[in-house]
């Protein structure tokens, strides 16, 4: 897979996360209401909206940033 194909694939994943977010928002009445979840043994109060925003932010700040940093090293 060349760099351009990898970039397209990574951006497609982000678009799919956003499509999933829209679908959940449209079909779930509790999208913005916090729920208790357990992460690594710790209970958190977080809404589905906040959880998806965290996933998108982490994806952009880790996966895409690493990809673009890798490209800069090549060129």
PyMOL commands that set and color helices and strands:
alter all, ss='L'
color gray80, all
select helices_A, chain A and resi 3-27+48-74
alter helices_A, ss='H'
color red, helices_A
select strands_A, chain A and resi 35-39+42-46
alter strands_A, ss='S'
color yellow, strands_A
deselect
rebuild
show_as cartoon
